[in-house]
Amino acid sequence: MNNKIKVRKNNENEIVHLTNLKWTFLLFLCLIIVFFLIEDKNFYLYVSLGIVSFLCLINLIHNNYARKERTKPIFSVLIIGLDIISLSVVIFLNREYLLRFTPYIYSLLIIEYSLLKGKRNCFLLATLFSLLYASIAYVPCHQQWLNVFGLDWKTSIFSSMNYYEITFHMGFIYIVAFLMWYLNKQKDLIFQEKDNLIDNLYQTNKILAKTKDEIKAYNQTLKIRLETQQITRDAIRHAYHTIETIVENIGSGLVIINKEGKIVVFNKQAEKITGFTALEALNKKCSDIIKNDLCLKNCPFGSTKEDVFLSSGYGIILCNKFNEKIPVIINHSSLKDEEGNTIGAVEVFTDISKLNEVKEMGSEFLSLVSHELKAPLTVIKGYASVLLKEKLGRINQPQKERLAKIEQYVDKLSEIVSNLLEFSKITAENIKLDKISLTKIIKEVVDTFKQELKNRDLDLKLKENGHSYYILGDAPIIERVFVNLINNAIKYTSPKGKISIEVEEEKDIVNVYITDNGIGILPEDMPKIFDKFYRSSVVSLDKEGTGLGLSIVKKVLDIHGANIKVSSEINKGTQFCVSFNKIMV
Amino acid sequence: MKKILIVEDDLDIIDVLRIILEDKFEVLEAHNGIKAINIIYEQIPDLIVLDITLPEMNGYQVCRLLKEDEIYQHIPIIILTSKSQKRDRFWGIEAGADKYITKPFDADDIIASIEELLIKKGKLEE
């Protein structure tokens, strides 16, 4: 629409210029006619002057309206038509004066028309004007035509014009028409191009506007994203700060190592325990800073950094910067990325010196308590024994029985105290791991029970396959395990009963089966047999035993990383299976 | 009658031991390590029943002192103590004791142990 308005404006501007040109030309024509009138006061010249003046006035008025943009192209076309007819008549009436101007007049009319209407009908007009010109030029040759109209024509001018000149003039009109056609075509092309450019510009504007909107929307999104990023960054910063605070302030040493085994994080407590500053420790090999016997024996991270290593914590002796030995509990864990590749490891270690001191104090306390309990027990048992032996005078049977009970319960109490003390002393820190012969220990324990087995009329068979099996353990404590298990088997098997001990290997495990055909264990007692002081309901209270034997067995095996399983049937017997990791000699 | 020296700071335990042993042996007593040494030097008992936790000088020291002395190293020593841990037993044997009995003890065990050691000592003297 805007384009059409612009085109219309252009047309109106052109009309202004045209009418300007026309009335100027027509005024000039008037002057020429006046000039001819001076020479020849011809009636037709007067008429022509009047017509041309009228045309001049019309065009002037049209020009005025065109300036004020109050005209329409249709008026221009009508005026052109009027011009063509009027000027043709003028030329016809004054051929002798104006015929030579005719081609130029018609050419101007063609120019005028084509400027307004474009290249259309240029040649048609050229043909029309050529015919008119030819008519005007040739008509006087036929006097009878002139007589029809009652006209008298002077032929002097025409005799000076020949056919070639007339034809040339006609050609001239065509040439002008062609030129206007060509110019208009070019103008059309230019306008078309201009229109295309305008369309393109319009489209581009639209696209730009759209793009602008998109950019605006994108900017908005970007702004939101930046704000979110800022929030995330703040959150990350905050989280990092929190983690940093935690890492720096936890009560244990925390060390993170990268894939190359070099330290990348070393907190304050680690500095305190190891004696190295973070500056000294960072980027150093782990084993140079956290020096301990484990590094020598078996580095947790191994030579292949891809190993999955998880430790639930164990005690080691760490050698600090000043070569002081610090007992610590250490935990390891490997660090993995999202794809599951090992990227490092973390070690957390806690100084247990104080704990050890407390434990030592506790241990000493326990020893003291044990000693203090045993002293009166000794006296009680001693006197009971002395009285029973009638060393202080005779006693009757009921007195003997009661004194025997006193002796019996003192023994039991003493055993409880001993077992409690033993139980408390069995800890990971107190055991000494060595390569020991399991086969030898079992044989020695069985030997110690020979007399008792004989006294109780029990048969014990030790089945061995001739192999010697070695494990990593504390010999006296492992011995205690088998003492307690065999003791139980003896205690809970009736005379004439059978006990067997069998040792066999299964890949890297050595299993020891202790089987009896005694009273068995109730199913409801099975989950509790390793609890401290637990005694089955089938066992009478006066039966020897403190309820600590199996607790001690379980504790020892747990510390050694061994397993124990039990299966039993009431009145049929019980089987304990103890499994150790065997070591190659 | 053979002389048995009981070195114990608990008077009641001394009383119990005296009652158990006085039928068969002459019982001497000392309540601390220093007194025990003095009696040993004066009377040279045939056997010593020695507690560990003693005032002035503990049982290990007494035992070590006697065993390092050529004159008295032949006297059998039974350590009688409430310390029942393996390491206590180890230190006792390491100090030179001939036997280690834990409290509370069995009267018959004490008598049997004493007689066994006296027989062994007699054979050695022969």
Interface residues (C-beta under 8 A of the other chain):
Chain A: S367 S370 H371 K374 A375 L377 T378 V379 I380 K381 G382 Y383 S385 V386 K389 K391 L392 V410 D411 S414 S418 L421 E422 K425 P476
Chain B: D10 D12 I13 V16 L17 I19 I20 D23 T53 S82 K83 S84 Q85 K86 T102 K103 P104 F105 D106 A107
